[in-house]
């Protein structure tokens, strides 16, 4: 089976430096040199679909633009790219969310994927009016997905749950195709929800041994539910023609991390309720030393950014080898990003993907658009 690659739309701004934010931390003001305009995000989207990425993740939170609205606009400036829209189920009714998804599918030509984010930080959830604790939020997510999936199947739903209640809920038009649900979480209750409702379980970029443990855990839980789940991984990438060039770029990014910003971000993330964030922090311990935690796996991004904090760093051949390593564990989908997102999409798409194609691990999902020839005026 061909591997699937997704890119990332930086709706919090882009730069040649790392732009922070995520998991309750504010976006770092330095380095946001490219505002997240529809024009710039559309430029990234068109590049991604030409290079062979299937979709693009759009984040959610107070630190970035709204994912639903942004992707709806960008979809009108792209042709085939799907949008992995992150959203938090506690902020909108399940019936309305199911209807929004159905509308998105019809208006975009079936290009919606859903990344369900339960919300790991209570202080950020309370800013939106959500006062449930973490475990209760996951239980509510389970009820939410139960309702949404039943509505997408065309049924009439009545549910009086612990957190959600609907009566005679029904969609006038179901989505076609039904959006795939991507879901992540490292706590026991998160695993239960993933096993029951996720199509793709997403993990952040931990070393292969830890990823293998997660895959085995979710597979066992899903089997108990009579289901199978696909697996994906969220990583940044720094790939160049040579290993030395790639690590020089990583060093350049690291040199741009202001020590006070690192201390502030790490202090904020240390208060995180997220088990996944705790695991990310444990990979680097807040130190600039020893950041290559597995061959070509660099934990430096996590010093200034919440959420996904690791990057594949190396030559195109080395990055392709690491992807093969994760694939042998059971990873089928890769959600990638890099700074800046436009240029790094080309580095990966033109450097790594052809190598994976030559090995039979990937094929372009559609025929790329022909490049328009430059218009050269005739000599007079």
C-alpha positions in Angstrom: 0.0 0.0 0.0 1.3 3.4 -0.9 2.2 5.7 2.0 0.1 8.8 2.4 1.6 12.2 3.1 -0.1 15.4 4.4 1.4 18.8 4.8 0.5 21.7 7.2 -1.2 25.1 6.8 0.5 27.5 9.3 -2.6 29.5 10.2 -0.6 31.1 13.1 1.9 32.7 10.6 5.1 31.4 9.0 8.7 32.3 8.9 12.3 31.1 8.3 12.4 30.7 12.1 10.3 28.4 14.3 6.9 30.0 15.1 5.7 28.8 18.5 2.3 28.3 19.9 0.1 25.4 20.8 -1.1 23.6 23.9 -2.1 26.7 25.8 1.1 28.6 25.1 0.9 31.9 23.1 2.4 32.1 19.7 5.9 33.6 20.0 5.8 37.1 18.4 9.3 36.8 16.8 9.6 35.3 13.4 6.0 35.6 12.1 7.3 37.2 8.9 4.5 35.8 6.7 1.0 36.5 7.9 -1.5 33.6 7.4 -3.4 35.3 4.6 -5.6 33.3 2.3 -3.3 34.1 -0.6 -0.2 32.7 1.2 -1.9 29.7 2.6 -3.3 29.0 -0.9 0.2 29.2 -2.3 1.2 26.5 0.2 -1.9 24.4 -0.6 -1.3 24.5 -4.4 2.4 23.5 -3.9 1.4 20.6 -1.7 -1.1 19.2 -4.1 1.3 19.5 -7.0 4.0 17.7 -5.1 1.8 14.8 -4.1 0.6 15.5 -0.6 -2.9 14.2 -0.1 -4.1 16.7 2.5 -3.0 19.5 4.8 -3.5 19.7 8.6 -4.9 23.0 9.9 -4.5 23.5 13.7 -7.1 24.7 16.2 -6.8 27.0 19.3 -6.6 30.6 20.4 -3.1 30.9 18.9 -4.2 30.5 15.3 -6.9 31.4 12.8 -10.1 29.3 12.8 -9.6 26.1 10.9 -13.1 25.7 9.5 -13.3 29.2 8.0 -9.7 29.2 6.8 -9.9 25.9 5.0 -13.3 26.7 3.4 -11.7 29.8 1.8 -8.4 28.0 0.8 -10.4 25.2 -0.7 -11.7 27.6 -3.3 -8.1 28.4 -4.4 -7.0 24.7 -4.7 -8.3 21.8 -6.7 -7.5 18.4 -5.1 -5.9 18.9 -1.7 -7.9 17.6 1.2 -8.1 19.5 4.5 -7.4 17.8 7.8 -9.4 20.3 9.9 -8.7 20.2 13.6 -11.6 21.0 15.8 -12.7 20.7 19.4 -16.0 18.9 20.0 -16.8 20.8 23.1 -17.3 24.0 21.3 -20.1 23.1 18.9 -23.1 20.8 19.0 -22.6 17.4 17.4 -25.5 17.8 15.0 -24.2 21.2 13.8 -20.7 19.7 13.4 -22.1 16.8 11.4 -24.0 19.3 9.2 -21.0 21.5 8.7 -18.9 18.5 7.6 -21.6 17.4 5.1 -21.7 21.0 3.7 -17.9 21.1 3.5 -17.9 17.8 1.5 -20.5 19.0 -1.0 -18.9 22.5 -1.5 -15.3 21.2 -1.7 -15.8 18.1 -3.7 -15.3 15.7 -0.9 -12.0 17.2 0.5 -12.7 17.2 4.2 -10.8 15.1 6.8 -11.5 15.7 10.5 -8.8 15.9 13.3 -10.8 15.6 16.5 -8.9 17.5 19.3 -10.4 16.9 22.8 -8.4 19.7 24.3 -5.6 19.0 26.8 -5.4 22.3 28.7 -8.2 23.2 31.1 -7.3 26.9 31.3 -7.6 27.3 27.5 -10.9 25.3 27.4 -12.3 27.6 30.1 -11.6 30.6 28.0 -14.0 29.1 25.5 -16.6 28.4 28.2 -15.8 24.7 28.7 -15.3 23.8 32.4 -15.1 20.0 32.2 -11.9 18.3 33.4 -9.7 16.3 31.0 -11.2 12.9 31.5 -14.7 14.2 31.2 -13.8 16.0 28.0 -12.7 12.7 26.5 -15.9 11.0 27.6 -17.8 13.8 26.0 -15.8 13.4 22.8 -16.9 9.7 22.7 -20.5 10.8 22.9 -19.9 13.4 20.3 -18.4 11.0 17.8 -21.1 8.4 18.5 -23.8 11.0 17.5 -21.8 12.4 14.5 -21.1 9.0 13.0 -24.7 7.9 13.4 -25.9 11.1 11.7 -23.4 10.5 8.8 -24.9 7.1 8.3 -28.3 8.7 7.7 -29.9 7.6 11.0 -32.1 9.5 13.4 -30.3 9.9 16.7 -31.7 10.1 20.3 -29.1 10.2 23.0 -29.2 11.2 26.6 -25.6 10.9 27.6 -23.5 12.0 30.5 -22.6 15.3 28.7 -24.6 15.5 25.5 -28.3 15.1 24.7 -30.0 15.2 21.4 -33.5 14.2 20.3 -34.6 13.2 16.8 -31.4 14.5 15.3 -31.1 13.9 11.6 -29.3 15.3 8.6 -31.2 16.3 5.5 -28.2 15.3 3.4 -25.4 13.0 4.5 -21.8 13.7 3.5 -20.5 11.8 0.5 -17.9 10.5 1.2 -18.1 10.3 4.9 -15.0 12.2 6.3 -12.3 10.1 7.9 -11.8 10.8 11.6 -8.2 11.4 12.8 -7.7 11.2 16.6 -4.8 11.3 19.0 -4.2 11.0 22.7 -1.9 9.1 25.1 -4.0 8.7 28.2 -6.0 5.6 28.9 -9.4 7.2 28.3 -8.0 8.7 25.0 -7.1 5.2 23.9 -10.6 4.0 24.5 -12.2 6.7 22.4 -9.7 6.1 19.6 -10.4 2.4 19.5 -14.1 3.0 19.2 -14.3 5.9 16.8 -11.1 6.8 15.0 -10.2 5.8 11.4 -6.6 7.0 11.9 -4.8 7.2 15.2 -2.2 10.0 15.2 0.8 10.1 17.4 3.5 12.7 17.7 7.0 11.9 16.6 8.5 9.9 19.3 11.4 7.4 18.8 10.3 4.2 17.0 10.3 2.0 20.1 7.8 4.3 21.8 5.7 4.6 18.7 5.6 0.8 18.4 4.3 0.6 22.0 1.5 3.0 21.1 0.5 1.1 18.0 0.3 -2.2 19.9 -1.8 -0.5 22.6 -4.3 0.9 20.2 -4.4 -2.2 18.0 -5.3 -4.3 21.1 -8.0 -1.9 22.2 -9.5 -1.6 18.7 -9.5 -5.4 18.4 -11.6 -5.6 21.6 -14.1 -3.3 19.8 -14.1 -5.5 16.7 -12.4 -2.7 14.7 -9.1 -2.0 12.9 -7.4 1.4 13.0 -4.8 2.9 10.7 -1.9 4.8 12.1 -0.3 8.1 11.4 2.5 10.3 12.8 3.0 14.0 13.1 6.5 15.3 12.5 8.4 18.3 11.2 11.1 17.8 8.6 14.4 19.4 7.6 15.7 17.6 4.6 18.5 18.7 2.3 20.8 17.3 -0.4 23.4 16.4 2.2 23.2 15.5 5.9 25.6 18.4 6.8 23.3 20.9 5.1 20.2 19.6 7.0 21.9 19.7 10.4 23.3 23.2 9.6 19.7 24.3 9.1 18.7 22.7 12.4 21.6 24.5 14.1 20.5 27.8 12.5 17.0 27.4 13.9 18.3 26.4 17.3 20.5 29.5 17.4 17.4 31.6 16.9 15.7 30.4 20.1 15.9 33.1 22.7 16.8 31.6 26.1 14.1 33.6 27.9 11.5 32.4 25.3 12.6 28.8 25.8 12.3 29.1 29.6 8.9 30.7 29.4 7.5 28.2 26.9 8.9 25.2 28.9 7.4 26.6 32.1 4.0 26.9 30.4 4.2 23.4 28.9 5.3 21.9 32.2 1.8 22.8 33.5 0.1 20.9 30.7 -2.4 18.2 31.5 -1.7 16.4 28.2 0.0 13.0 28.5 1.3 13.4 25.0 2.8 16.8 25.8 4.5 15.3 28.9 6.0 12.7 26.6 7.2 15.4 24.3 8.9 17.3 27.1 10.6 14.2 28.4 12.4 13.9 25.0 14.6 17.0 25.6 14.1 18.0 29.2 14.3 21.6 28.4 18.0 21.3 27.4 19.7 22.3 24.2 22.0 19.3 24.5 21.4 15.8 23.2 18.6 16.8 21.0 19.1 14.0 18.5 17.1 11.4 20.4 17.2 8.8 17.7 19.1 8.8 14.4 17.8 11.8 12.4 15.1 12.5 15.0 15.6 16.0 16.5 13.7 17.3 19.5 14.7 20.9 19.2 11.4 22.2 17.9 9.7 21.3 21.2 11.9 23.8 23.0 9.7 26.7 21.7 6.5 25.0 20.4 3.8 23.1 22.1 2.4 19.9 20.5 4.5 18.2 17.9 8.1 19.0 18.9 10.3 16.6 16.8 11.7 16.8 13.3 13.3 14.4 10.9 16.7 15.9 10.0 19.1 14.6 7.4 19.8 14.0 3.8 16.9 13.0 1.5 18.2 9.4 1.7 18.4 9.5 5.5 14.9 11.0 5.9 13.5 8.4 3.5 15.2 5.7 5.6 13.5 7.0 8.8 10.2 7.0 7.1 10.7 3.4 6.1 11.6 2.6 9.7 8.3 4.0 11.0 6.4 2.3 8.2 7.7 -1.1 9.2 6.1 -0.4 12.6 2.7 0.1 11.0 2.6 3.9 10.2 0.8 4.5 7.0 0.2 8.3 7.1 2.7 11.1 7.7 1.6 14.6 8.7 4.6 16.8 8.1 5.6 20.5 8.3 8.7 22.7 8.2 9.9 26.3 8.4 9.0 28.0 6.2 6.2 25.8 5.0 6.3 26.7 1.3 10.1 26.0 0.8 10.2 22.9 3.0 7.3 21.4 1.1 9.5 21.6 -2.0 12.6 20.2 -0.3 10.6 17.2 0.9 8.5 16.8 -2.2 11.3 17.0 -4.6 14.0 15.3 -2.5 12.3 12.5 -0.4 9.1 11.5 -2.3 10.9 10.5 -5.5 13.2 8.2 -3.5 10.2 6.6 -1.8 8.5 6.2 -5.2 11.6 4.5 -6.6 11.4 2.0 -3.7 7.7 1.3 -4.4 6.6 2.9 -1.1 4.8 5.9 -2.6 3.1 7.0 -5.7 1.8 10.4 -6.7 -1.9 10.5 -6.0 -2.7 12.4 -9.1 -1.1 13.8 -12.2 0.7 17.1 -11.3 -0.3 20.2 -13.1 2.1 21.0 -16.0 4.4 23.9 -15.2 3.6 27.0 -17.2 6.5 27.8 -19.5 8.1 31.2 -19.0 7.0 33.8 -21.5 10.1 35.0 -23.4 9.5 38.0 -25.7 10.6 37.7 -29.2 13.6 39.8 -30.2 12.7 42.7 -32.3 
